[in-house]
Amino acid sequence: MLPQADLAAVLEDELFAVRARAGPDSYPKPALEYLTDWADPARGWLRKFYPPGSDDPHFDLTPPTEKAIAWL
């Protein structure tokens, strides 16, 4: 479980590195848009939720995503 701001910052750093290698048009969206896409029920890779007592959204992996990663 990671707060949205922390996860977005880490992902933005990774996107910066990928763009430096693959070109600036690679993965053109900001990190937060990717997180929103990945948490969309149509994809279901991440779960976006608000822990009790928090106004900040958090993310964690869904069980199918955990299973796929374990398989890899």
mmCIF file of the N, C-alpha and C atoms, coordinates in Angstrom:
data_MODEL
# 
_entry.id   MODEL 
# 
loop_
_atom_site.group_PDB 
_atom_site.id 
_atom_site.type_symbol 
_atom_site.label_atom_id 
_atom_site.label_alt_id 
_atom_site.label_comp_id 
_atom_site.label_asym_id 
_atom_site.label_entity_id 
_atom_site.label_seq_id 
_atom_site.pdbx_PDB_ins_code 
_atom_site.Cartn_x 
_atom_site.Cartn_y 
_atom_site.Cartn_z 
_atom_site.occupancy 
_atom_site.B_iso_or_equiv 
_atom_site.pdbx_formal_charge 
_atom_site.auth_seq_id 
_atom_site.auth_comp_id 
_atom_site.auth_asym_id 
_atom_site.auth_atom_id 
_atom_site.pdbx_PDB_model_num 
ATOM 1   N N  . MET A 1 1  ? 0.860   -1.167  0.000   1.00 0.00 ? 1  MET A N  1 
ATOM 2   C CA . MET A 1 1  ? 0.000   0.000   0.000   1.00 0.00 ? 1  MET A CA 1 
ATOM 3   C C  . MET A 1 1  ? 0.907   1.230   0.000   1.00 0.00 ? 1  MET A C  1 
ATOM 4   N N  . LEU A 1 2  ? 0.704   2.085   -0.995  1.00 0.00 ? 2  LEU A N  1 
ATOM 5   C CA . LEU A 1 2  ? 1.503   3.310   -1.099  1.00 0.00 ? 2  LEU A CA 1 
ATOM 6   C C  . LEU A 1 2  ? 0.586   4.504   -1.322  1.00 0.00 ? 2  LEU A C  1 
ATOM 7   N N  . PRO A 1 3  ? 0.914   5.624   -0.678  1.00 0.00 ? 3  PRO A N  1 
ATOM 8   C CA . PRO A 1 3  ? 0.147   6.845   -0.940  1.00 0.00 ? 3  PRO A CA 1 
ATOM 9   C C  . PRO A 1 3  ? 0.335   7.282   -2.401  1.00 0.00 ? 3  PRO A C  1 
ATOM 10  N N  . GLN A 1 4  ? -0.694  7.874   -2.950  1.00 0.00 ? 4  GLN A N  1 
ATOM 11  C CA . GLN A 1 4  ? -0.667  8.306   -4.340  1.00 0.00 ? 4  GLN A CA 1 
ATOM 12  C C  . GLN A 1 4  ? 0.528   9.192   -4.641  1.00 0.00 ? 4  GLN A C  1 
ATOM 13  N N  . ALA A 1 5  ? 0.826   10.160  -3.798  1.00 0.00 ? 5  ALA A N  1 
ATOM 14  C CA . ALA A 1 5  ? 1.923   11.096  -4.060  1.00 0.00 ? 5  ALA A CA 1 
ATOM 15  C C  . ALA A 1 5  ? 3.264   10.363  -4.135  1.00 0.00 ? 5  ALA A C  1 
ATOM 16  N N  . ASP A 1 6  ? 3.483   9.417   -3.238  1.00 0.00 ? 6  ASP A N  1 
ATOM 17  C CA . ASP A 1 6  ? 4.747   8.663   -3.235  1.00 0.00 ? 6  ASP A CA 1 
ATOM 18  C C  . ASP A 1 6  ? 4.872   7.788   -4.476  1.00 0.00 ? 6  ASP A C  1 
ATOM 19  N N  . LEU A 1 7  ? 3.803   7.066   -4.793  1.00 0.00 ? 7  LEU A N  1 
ATOM 20  C CA . LEU A 1 7  ? 3.838   6.178   -5.949  1.00 0.00 ? 7  LEU A CA 1 
ATOM 21  C C  . LEU A 1 7  ? 3.980   6.970   -7.248  1.00 0.00 ? 7  LEU A C  1 
ATOM 22  N N  . ALA A 1 8  ? 3.282   8.085   -7.361  1.00 0.00 ? 8  ALA A N  1 
ATOM 23  C CA . ALA A 1 8  ? 3.390   8.915   -8.559  1.00 0.00 ? 8  ALA A CA 1 
ATOM 24  C C  . ALA A 1 8  ? 4.801   9.474   -8.721  1.00 0.00 ? 8  ALA A C  1 
ATOM 25  N N  . ALA A 1 9  ? 5.437   9.848   -7.615  1.00 0.00 ? 9  ALA A N  1 
ATOM 26  C CA . ALA A 1 9  ? 6.807   10.379  -7.690  1.00 0.00 ? 9  ALA A CA 1 
ATOM 27  C C  . ALA A 1 9  ? 7.789   9.310   -8.170  1.00 0.00 ? 9  ALA A C  1 
ATOM 28  N N  . VAL A 1 10 ? 7.664   8.100   -7.652  1.00 0.00 ? 10 VAL A N  1 
ATOM 29  C CA . VAL A 1 10 ? 8.542   6.998   -8.073  1.00 0.00 ? 10 VAL A CA 1 
ATOM 30  C C  . VAL A 1 10 ? 8.302   6.664   -9.540  1.00 0.00 ? 10 VAL A C  1 
ATOM 31  N N  . LEU A 1 11 ? 7.035   6.604   -9.938  1.00 0.00 ? 11 LEU A N  1 
ATOM 32  C CA . LEU A 1 11 ? 6.715   6.303   -11.331 1.00 0.00 ? 11 LEU A CA 1 
ATOM 33  C C  . LEU A 1 11 ? 7.198   7.410   -12.255 1.00 0.00 ? 11 LEU A C  1 
ATOM 34  N N  . GLU A 1 12 ? 7.070   8.648   -11.847 1.00 0.00 ? 12 GLU A N  1 
ATOM 35  C CA . GLU A 1 12 ? 7.541   9.767   -12.677 1.00 0.00 ? 12 GLU A CA 1 
ATOM 36  C C  . GLU A 1 12 ? 9.051   9.679   -12.897 1.00 0.00 ? 12 GLU A C  1 
ATOM 37  N N  . ASP A 1 13 ? 9.792   9.292   -11.858 1.00 0.00 ? 13 ASP A N  1 
ATOM 38  C CA . ASP A 1 13 ? 11.238  9.095   -12.008 1.00 0.00 ? 13 ASP A CA 1 
ATOM 39  C C  . ASP A 1 13 ? 11.542  7.986   -13.016 1.00 0.00 ? 13 ASP A C  1 
ATOM 40  N N  . GLU A 1 14 ? 10.787  6.913   -12.938 1.00 0.00 ? 14 GLU A N  1 
ATOM 41  C CA . GLU A 1 14 ? 10.995  5.795   -13.868 1.00 0.00 ? 14 GLU A CA 1 
ATOM 42  C C  . GLU A 1 14 ? 10.632  6.203   -15.294 1.00 0.00 ? 14 GLU A C  1 
ATOM 43  N N  . LEU A 1 15 ? 9.550   6.937   -15.457 1.00 0.00 ? 15 LEU A N  1 
ATOM 44  C CA . LEU A 1 15 ? 9.162   7.418   -16.781 1.00 0.00 ? 15 LEU A CA 1 
ATOM 45  C C  . LEU A 1 15 ? 10.233  8.351   -17.356 1.00 0.00 ? 15 LEU A C  1 
ATOM 46  N N  . PHE A 1 16 ? 10.815  9.173   -16.519 1.00 0.00 ? 16 PHE A N  1 
ATOM 47  C CA . PHE A 1 16 ? 11.890  10.058  -16.961 1.00 0.00 ? 16 PHE A CA 1 
ATOM 48  C C  . PHE A 1 16 ? 13.056  9.232   -17.513 1.00 0.00 ? 16 PHE A C  1 
ATOM 49  N N  . ALA A 1 17 ? 13.429  8.180   -16.801 1.00 0.00 ? 17 ALA A N  1 
ATOM 50  C CA . ALA A 1 17 ? 14.530  7.316   -17.246 1.00 0.00 ? 17 ALA A CA 1 
ATOM 51  C C  . ALA A 1 17 ? 14.192  6.605   -18.551 1.00 0.00 ? 17 ALA A C  1 
ATOM 52  N N  . VAL A 1 18 ? 12.967  6.129   -18.669 1.00 0.00 ? 18 VAL A N  1 
ATOM 53  C CA . VAL A 1 18 ? 12.551  5.446   -19.904 1.00 0.00 ? 18 VAL A CA 1 
ATOM 54  C C  . VAL A 1 18 ? 12.566  6.417   -21.069 1.00 0.00 ? 18 VAL A C  1 
ATOM 55  N N  . ARG A 1 19 ? 12.068  7.611   -20.862 1.00 0.00 ? 19 ARG A N  1 
ATOM 56  C CA . ARG A 1 19 ? 12.052  8.613   -21.934 1.00 0.00 ? 19 ARG A CA 1 
ATOM 57  C C  . ARG A 1 19 ? 13.461  9.016   -22.339 1.00 0.00 ? 19 ARG A C  1 
ATOM 58  N N  . ALA A 1 20 ? 14.381  9.035   -21.396 1.00 0.00 ? 20 ALA A N  1 
ATOM 59  C CA . ALA A 1 20 ? 15.773  9.370   -21.714 1.00 0.00 ? 20 ALA A CA 1 
ATOM 60  C C  . ALA A 1 20 ? 16.387  8.309   -22.627 1.00 0.00 ? 20 ALA A C  1 
ATOM 61  N N  . ARG A 1 21 ? 15.994  7.054   -22.434 1.00 0.00 ? 21 ARG A N  1 
ATOM 62  C CA . ARG A 1 21 ? 16.521  5.964   -23.263 1.00 0.00 ? 21 ARG A CA 1 
ATOM 63  C C  . ARG A 1 21 ? 15.761  5.799   -24.575 1.00 0.00 ? 21 ARG A C  1 
ATOM 64  N N  . ALA A 1 22 ? 14.434  5.876   -24.494 1.00 0.00 ? 22 ALA A N  1 
ATOM 65  C CA . ALA A 1 22 ? 13.596  5.526   -25.644 1.00 0.00 ? 22 ALA A CA 1 
ATOM 66  C C  . ALA A 1 22 ? 13.080  6.726   -26.430 1.00 0.00 ? 22 ALA A C  1 
ATOM 67  N N  . GLY A 1 23 ? 13.307  7.912   -25.935 1.00 0.00 ? 23 GLY A N  1 
ATOM 68  C CA . GLY A 1 23 ? 12.831  9.109   -26.625 1.00 0.00 ? 23 GLY A CA 1 
ATOM 69  C C  . GLY A 1 23 ? 11.708  9.782   -25.866 1.00 0.00 ? 23 GLY A C  1 
ATOM 70  N N  . PRO A 1 24 ? 11.565  11.076  -26.061 1.00 0.00 ? 24 PRO A N  1 
ATOM 71  C CA . PRO A 1 24 ? 10.598  11.851  -25.288 1.00 0.00 ? 24 PRO A CA 1 
ATOM 72  C C  . PRO A 1 24 ? 9.132   11.520  -25.572 1.00 0.00 ? 24 PRO A C  1 
ATOM 73  N N  . ASP A 1 25 ? 8.862   10.854  -26.682 1.00 0.00 ? 25 ASP A N  1 
ATOM 74  C CA . ASP A 1 25 ? 7.475   10.495  -26.997 1.00 0.00 ? 25 ASP A CA 1 
ATOM 75  C C  . ASP A 1 25 ? 7.051   9.182   -26.359 1.00 0.00 ? 25 ASP A C  1 
ATOM 76  N N  . SER A 1 26 ? 7.993   8.485   -25.727 1.00 0.00 ? 26 SER A N  1 
ATOM 77  C CA . SER A 1 26 ? 7.665   7.232   -25.051 1.00 0.00 ? 26 SER A CA 1 
ATOM 78  C C  . SER A 1 26 ? 6.887   7.524   -23.775 1.00 0.00 ? 26 SER A C  1 
ATOM 79  N N  . TYR A 1 27 ? 5.802   6.832   -23.590 1.00 0.00 ? 27 TYR A N  1 
ATOM 80  C CA . TYR A 1 27 ? 4.964   7.012   -22.407 1.00 0.00 ? 27 TYR A CA 1 
ATOM 81  C C  . TYR A 1 27 ? 4.713   8.501   -22.147 1.00 0.00 ? 27 TYR A C  1 
ATOM 82  N N  . PRO A 1 28 ? 3.915   9.114   -22.996 1.00 0.00 ? 28 PRO A N  1 
ATOM 83  C CA . PRO A 1 28 ? 3.765   10.576  -22.972 1.00 0.00 ? 28 PRO A CA 1 
ATOM 84  C C  . PRO A 1 28 ? 2.925   11.142  -21.817 1.00 0.00 ? 28 PRO A C  1 
ATOM 85  N N  . LYS A 1 29 ? 2.144   10.303  -21.152 1.00 0.00 ? 29 LYS A N  1 
ATOM 86  C CA . LYS A 1 29 ? 1.272   10.830  -20.101 1.00 0.00 ? 29 LYS A CA 1 
ATOM 87  C C  . LYS A 1 29 ? 2.035   11.008  -18.786 1.00 0.00 ? 29 LYS A C  1 
ATOM 88  N N  . PRO A 1 30 ? 1.534   11.886  -17.921 1.00 0.00 ? 30 PRO A N  1 
ATOM 89  C CA . PRO A 1 30 ? 2.130   12.002  -16.584 1.00 0.00 ? 30 PRO A CA 1 
ATOM 90  C C  . PRO A 1 30 ? 1.826   10.754  -15.747 1.00 0.00 ? 30 PRO A C  1 
ATOM 91  N N  . ALA A 1 31 ? 2.623   10.539  -14.737 1.00 0.00 ? 31 ALA A N  1 
ATOM 92  C CA . ALA A 1 31 ? 2.502   9.334   -13.900 1.00 0.00 ? 31 ALA A CA 1 
ATOM 93  C C  . ALA A 1 31 ? 1.100   9.164   -13.326 1.00 0.00 ? 31 ALA A C  1 
ATOM 94  N N  . LEU A 1 32 ? 0.497   10.230  -12.862 1.00 0.00 ? 32 LEU A N  1 
ATOM 95  C CA . LEU A 1 32 ? -0.817  10.126  -12.235 1.00 0.00 ? 32 LEU A CA 1 
ATOM 96  C C  . LEU A 1 32 ? -1.869  9.593   -13.208 1.00 0.00 ? 32 LEU A C  1 
ATOM 97  N N  . GLU A 1 33 ? -1.756  9.948   -14.470 1.00 0.00 ? 33 GLU A N  1 
ATOM 98  C CA . GLU A 1 33 ? -2.711  9.423   -15.462 1.00 0.00 ? 33 GLU A CA 1 
ATOM 99  C C  . GLU A 1 33 ? -2.530  7.917   -15.642 1.00 0.00 ? 33 GLU A C  1 
ATOM 100 N N  . TYR A 1 34 ? -1.297  7.447   -15.629 1.00 0.00 ? 34 TYR A N  1 
ATOM 101 C CA . TYR A 1 34 ? -1.068  6.002   -15.724 1.00 0.00 ? 34 TYR A CA 1 
ATOM 102 C C  . TYR A 1 34 ? -1.646  5.290   -14.508 1.00 0.00 ? 34 TYR A C  1 
ATOM 103 N N  . LEU A 1 35 ? -1.440  5.834   -13.325 1.00 0.00 ? 35 LEU A N  1 
ATOM 104 C CA . LEU A 1 35 ? -1.988  5.207   -12.126 1.00 0.00 ? 35 LEU A CA 1 
ATOM 105 C C  . LEU A 1 35 ? -3.509  5.140   -12.194 1.00 0.00 ? 35 LEU A C  1 
ATOM 106 N N  . THR A 1 36 ? -4.126  6.216   -12.654 1.00 0.00 ? 36 THR A N  1 
ATOM 107 C CA . THR A 1 36 ? -5.582  6.233   -12.797 1.00 0.00 ? 36 THR A CA 1 
ATOM 108 C C  . THR A 1 36 ? -6.036  5.180   -13.802 1.00 0.00 ? 36 THR A C  1 
ATOM 109 N N  . ASP A 1 37 ? -5.334  5.073   -14.932 1.00 0.00 ? 37 ASP A N  1 
ATOM 110 C CA . ASP A 1 37 ? -5.669  4.057   -15.937 1.00 0.00 ? 37 ASP A CA 1 
ATOM 111 C C  . ASP A 1 37 ? -5.524  2.648   -15.367 1.00 0.00 ? 37 ASP A C  1 
ATOM 112 N N  . TRP A 1 38 ? -4.451  2.409   -14.655 1.00 0.00 ? 38 TRP A N  1 
ATOM 113 C CA . TRP A 1 38 ? -4.173  1.065   -14.138 1.00 0.00 ? 38 TRP A CA 1 
ATOM 114 C C  . TRP A 1 38 ? -5.127  0.675   -13.013 1.00 0.00 ? 38 TRP A C  1 
ATOM 115 N N  . ALA A 1 39 ? -5.726  1.668   -12.354 1.00 0.00 ? 39 ALA A N  1 
ATOM 116 C CA . ALA A 1 39 ? -6.694  1.389   -11.295 1.00 0.00 ? 39 ALA A CA 1 
ATOM 117 C C  . ALA A 1 39 ? -8.130  1.328   -11.819 1.00 0.00 ? 39 ALA A C  1 
ATOM 118 N N  . ASP A 1 40 ? -8.322  1.630   -13.079 1.00 0.00 ? 40 ASP A N  1 
ATOM 119 C CA . ASP A 1 40 ? -9.652  1.563   -13.684 1.00 0.00 ? 40 ASP A CA 1 
ATOM 120 C C  . ASP A 1 40 ? -10.164 0.119   -13.608 1.00 0.00 ? 40 ASP A C  1 
ATOM 121 N N  . PRO A 1 41 ? -11.419 -0.083  -13.254 1.00 0.00 ? 41 PRO A N  1 
ATOM 122 C CA . PRO A 1 41 ? -11.949 -1.446  -13.166 1.00 0.00 ? 41 PRO A CA 1 
ATOM 123 C C  . PRO A 1 41 ? -11.808 -2.251  -14.454 1.00 0.00 ? 41 PRO A C  1 
ATOM 124 N N  . ALA A 1 42 ? -11.756 -1.586  -15.599 1.00 0.00 ? 42 ALA A N  1 
ATOM 125 C CA . ALA A 1 42 ? -11.586 -2.309  -16.862 1.00 0.00 ? 42 ALA A CA 1 
ATOM 126 C C  . ALA A 1 42 ? -10.227 -2.992  -16.940 1.00 0.00 ? 42 ALA A C  1 
ATOM 127 N N  . ARG A 1 43 ? -9.242  -2.439  -16.254 1.00 0.00 ? 43 ARG A N  1 
ATOM 128 C CA . ARG A 1 43 ? -7.899  -3.049  -16.226 1.00 0.00 ? 43 ARG A CA 1 
ATOM 129 C C  . ARG A 1 43 ? -7.712  -3.842  -14.945 1.00 0.00 ? 43 ARG A C  1 
ATOM 130 N N  . GLY A 1 44 ? -7.940  -3.178  -13.819 1.00 0.00 ? 44 GLY A N  1 
ATOM 131 C CA . GLY A 1 44 ? -7.878  -3.855  -12.535 1.00 0.00 ? 44 GLY A CA 1 
ATOM 132 C C  . GLY A 1 44 ? -6.498  -4.273  -12.075 1.00 0.00 ? 44 GLY A C  1 
ATOM 133 N N  . TRP A 1 45 ? -5.470  -3.559  -12.496 1.00 0.00 ? 45 TRP A N  1 
ATOM 134 C CA . TRP A 1 45 ? -4.106  -3.912  -12.087 1.00 0.00 ? 45 TRP A CA 1 
ATOM 135 C C  . TRP A 1 45 ? -3.793  -3.366  -10.709 1.00 0.00 ? 45 TRP A C  1 
ATOM 136 N N  . LEU A 1 46 ? -4.360  -2.202  -10.382 1.00 0.00 ? 46 LEU A N  1 
ATOM 137 C CA . LEU A 1 46 ? -4.167  -1.574  -9.083  1.00 0.00 ? 46 LEU A CA 1 
ATOM 138 C C  . LEU A 1 46 ? -5.523  -1.315  -8.445  1.00 0.00 ? 46 LEU A C  1 
ATOM 139 N N  . ARG A 1 47 ? -5.505  -1.218  -7.129  1.00 0.00 ? 47 ARG A N  1 
ATOM 140 C CA . ARG A 1 47 ? -6.707  -0.832  -6.384  1.00 0.00 ? 47 ARG A CA 1 
ATOM 141 C C  . ARG A 1 47 ? -6.428  0.529   -5.766  1.00 0.00 ? 47 ARG A C  1 
ATOM 142 N N  . LYS A 1 48 ? -7.313  1.471   -6.040  1.00 0.00 ? 48 LYS A N  1 
ATOM 143 C CA . LYS A 1 48 ? -7.205  2.813   -5.450  1.00 0.00 ? 48 LYS A CA 1 
ATOM 144 C C  . LYS A 1 48 ? -8.238  2.901   -4.337  1.00 0.00 ? 48 LYS A C  1 
ATOM 145 N N  . PHE A 1 49 ? -7.783  3.317   -3.172  1.00 0.00 ? 49 PHE A N  1 
ATOM 146 C CA . PHE A 1 49 ? -8.682  3.367   -2.022  1.00 0.00 ? 49 PHE A CA 1 
ATOM 147 C C  . PHE A 1 49 ? -8.222  4.437   -1.041  1.00 0.00 ? 49 PHE A C  1 
ATOM 148 N N  . TYR A 1 50 ? -9.076  4.748   -0.110  1.00 0.00 ? 50 TYR A N  1 
ATOM 149 C CA . TYR A 1 50 ? -8.781  5.719   0.935   1.00 0.00 ? 50 TYR A CA 1 
ATOM 150 C C  . TYR A 1 50 ? -8.762  4.986   2.277   1.00 0.00 ? 50 TYR A C  1 
ATOM 151 N N  . PRO A 1 51 ? -7.586  4.865   2.885   1.00 0.00 ? 51 PRO A N  1 
ATOM 152 C CA . PRO A 1 51 ? -7.536  4.213   4.198   1.00 0.00 ? 51 PRO A CA 1 
ATOM 153 C C  . PRO A 1 51 ? -8.360  4.996   5.224   1.00 0.00 ? 51 PRO A C  1 
ATOM 154 N N  . PRO A 1 52 ? -8.834  4.323   6.248   1.00 0.00 ? 52 PRO A N  1 
ATOM 155 C CA . PRO A 1 52 ? -9.601  5.021   7.285   1.00 0.00 ? 52 PRO A CA 1 
ATOM 156 C C  . PRO A 1 52 ? -8.801  6.198   7.856   1.00 0.00 ? 52 PRO A C  1 
ATOM 157 N N  . GLY A 1 53 ? -9.456  7.334   7.952   1.00 0.00 ? 53 GLY A N  1 
ATOM 158 C CA . GLY A 1 53 ? -8.849  8.520   8.518   1.00 0.00 ? 53 GLY A CA 1 
ATOM 159 C C  . GLY A 1 53 ? -7.922  9.277   7.590   1.00 0.00 ? 53 GLY A C  1 
ATOM 160 N N  . SER A 1 54 ? -7.894  8.896   6.306   1.00 0.00 ? 54 SER A N  1 
ATOM 161 C CA . SER A 1 54 ? -7.000  9.557   5.349   1.00 0.00 ? 54 SER A CA 1 
ATOM 162 C C  . SER A 1 54 ? -7.799  10.170  4.210   1.00 0.00 ? 54 SER A C  1 
ATOM 163 N N  . ASP A 1 55 ? -7.376  11.368  3.817   1.00 0.00 ? 55 ASP A N  1 
ATOM 164 C CA . ASP A 1 55 ? -7.982  12.014  2.647   1.00 0.00 ? 55 ASP A CA 1 
ATOM 165 C C  . ASP A 1 55 ? -7.151  11.777  1.396   1.00 0.00 ? 55 ASP A C  1 
ATOM 166 N N  . ASP A 1 56 ? -6.021  11.108  1.562   1.00 0.00 ? 56 ASP A N  1 
ATOM 167 C CA . ASP A 1 56 ? -5.122  10.847  0.447   1.00 0.00 ? 56 ASP A CA 1 
ATOM 168 C C  . ASP A 1 56 ? -5.358  9.452   -0.110  1.00 0.00 ? 56 ASP A C  1 
ATOM 169 N N  . PRO A 1 57 ? -5.544  9.340   -1.430  1.00 0.00 ? 57 PRO A N  1 
ATOM 170 C CA . PRO A 1 57 ? -5.726  8.014   -2.001  1.00 0.00 ? 57 PRO A CA 1 
ATOM 171 C C  . PRO A 1 57 ? -4.438  7.195   -1.903  1.00 0.00 ? 57 PRO A C  1 
ATOM 172 N N  . HIS A 1 58 ? -4.607  5.907   -1.781  1.00 0.00 ? 58 HIS A N  1 
ATOM 173 C CA . HIS A 1 58 ? -3.505  4.949   -1.738  1.00 0.00 ? 58 HIS A CA 1 
ATOM 174 C C  . HIS A 1 58 ? -3.750  3.917   -2.829  1.00 0.00 ? 58 HIS A C  1 
ATOM 175 N N  . PHE A 1 59 ? -2.687  3.229   -3.201  1.00 0.00 ? 59 PHE A N  1 
ATOM 176 C CA . PHE A 1 59 ? -2.773  2.177   -4.208  1.00 0.00 ? 59 PHE A CA 1 
ATOM 177 C C  . PHE A 1 59 ? -2.120  0.907   -3.676  1.00 0.00 ? 59 PHE A C  1 
ATOM 178 N N  . ASP A 1 60 ? -2.663  -0.223  -4.089  1.00 0.00 ? 60 ASP A N  1 
ATOM 179 C CA . ASP A 1 60 ? -1.972  -1.484  -3.902  1.00 0.00 ? 60 ASP A CA 1 
ATOM 180 C C  . ASP A 1 60 ? -2.313  -2.383  -5.082  1.00 0.00 ? 60 ASP A C  1 
ATOM 181 N N  . LEU A 1 61 ? -1.584  -3.475  -5.198  1.00 0.00 ? 61 LEU A N  1 
ATOM 182 C CA . LEU A 1 61 ? -1.812  -4.413  -6.289  1.00 0.00 ? 61 LEU A CA 1 
ATOM 183 C C  . LEU A 1 61 ? -3.085  -5.203  -6.038  1.00 0.00 ? 61 LEU A C  1 
ATOM 184 N N  . THR A 1 62 ? -3.791  -5.531  -7.100  1.00 0.00 ? 62 THR A N  1 
ATOM 185 C CA . THR A 1 62 ? -4.946  -6.405  -6.965  1.00 0.00 ? 62 THR A CA 1 
ATOM 186 C C  . THR A 1 62 ? -4.450  -7.851  -6.883  1.00 0.00 ? 62 THR A C  1 
ATOM 187 N N  . PRO A 1 63 ? -5.250  -8.751  -6.329  1.00 0.00 ? 63 PRO A N  1 
ATOM 188 C CA . PRO A 1 63 ? -4.826  -10.155 -6.256  1.00 0.00 ? 63 PRO A CA 1 
ATOM 189 C C  . PRO A 1 63 ? -4.441  -10.769 -7.611  1.00 0.00 ? 63 PRO A C  1 
ATOM 190 N N  . PRO A 1 64 ? -5.188  -10.496 -8.709  1.00 0.00 ? 64 PRO A N  1 
ATOM 191 C CA . PRO A 1 64 ? -4.745  -11.048 -9.995  1.00 0.00 ? 64 PRO A CA 1 
ATOM 192 C C  . PRO A 1 64 ? -3.378  -10.518 -10.437 1.00 0.00 ? 64 PRO A C  1 
ATOM 193 N N  . THR A 1 65 ? -3.091  -9.260  -10.130 1.00 0.00 ? 65 THR A N  1 
ATOM 194 C CA . THR A 1 65 ? -1.785  -8.697  -10.480 1.00 0.00 ? 65 THR A CA 1 
ATOM 195 C C  . THR A 1 65 ? -0.694  -9.358  -9.656  1.00 0.00 ? 65 THR A C  1 
ATOM 196 N N  . GLU A 1 66 ? -0.942  -9.559  -8.373  1.00 0.00 ? 66 GLU A N  1 
ATOM 197 C CA . GLU A 1 66 ? 0.022   -10.249 -7.520  1.00 0.00 ? 66 GLU A CA 1 
ATOM 198 C C  . GLU A 1 66 ? 0.285   -11.656 -8.035  1.00 0.00 ? 66 GLU A C  1 
ATOM 199 N N  . LYS A 1 67 ? -0.763  -12.331 -8.453  1.00 0.00 ? 67 LYS A N  1 
ATOM 200 C CA . LYS A 1 67 ? -0.624  -13.704 -8.976  1.00 0.00 ? 67 LYS A CA 1 
ATOM 201 C C  . LYS A 1 67 ? 0.205   -13.709 -10.257 1.00 0.00 ? 67 LYS A C  1 
ATOM 202 N N  . ALA A 1 68 ? -0.032  -12.739 -11.136 1.00 0.00 ? 68 ALA A N  1 
ATOM 203 C CA . ALA A 1 68 ? 0.737   -12.672 -12.391 1.00 0.00 ? 68 ALA A CA 1 
ATOM 204 C C  . ALA A 1 68 ? 2.215   -12.389 -12.110 1.00 0.00 ? 68 ALA A C  1 
ATOM 205 N N  . ILE A 1 69 ? 2.499   -11.505 -11.181 1.00 0.00 ? 69 ILE A N  1 
ATOM 206 C CA . ILE A 1 69 ? 3.875   -11.197 -10.839 1.00 0.00 ? 69 ILE A CA 1 
ATOM 207 C C  . ILE A 1 69 ? 4.550   -12.412 -10.219 1.00 0.00 ? 69 ILE A C  1 
ATOM 208 N N  . ALA A 1 70 ? 3.851   -13.122 -9.353  1.00 0.00 ? 70 ALA A N  1 
ATOM 209 C CA . ALA A 1 70 ? 4.421   -14.327 -8.747  1.00 0.00 ? 70 ALA A CA 1 
ATOM 210 C C  . ALA A 1 70 ? 4.727   -15.374 -9.810  1.00 0.00 ? 70 ALA A C  1 
ATOM 211 N N  . TRP A 1 71 ? 3.870   -15.467 -10.815 1.00 0.00 ? 71 TRP A N  1 
ATOM 212 C CA . TRP A 1 71 ? 4.083   -16.433 -11.881 1.00 0.00 ? 71 TRP A CA 1 
ATOM 213 C C  . TRP A 1 71 ? 5.348   -16.085 -12.690 1.00 0.00 ? 71 TRP A C  1 
ATOM 214 N N  . LEU A 1 72 ? 5.571   -14.794 -12.900 1.00 0.00 ? 72 LEU A N  1 
ATOM 215 C CA . LEU A 1 72 ? 6.754   -14.364 -13.645 1.00 0.00 ? 72 LEU A CA 1 
ATOM 216 C C  . LEU A 1 72 ? 8.002   -14.674 -12.875 1.00 0.00 ? 72 LEU A C  1 
# 
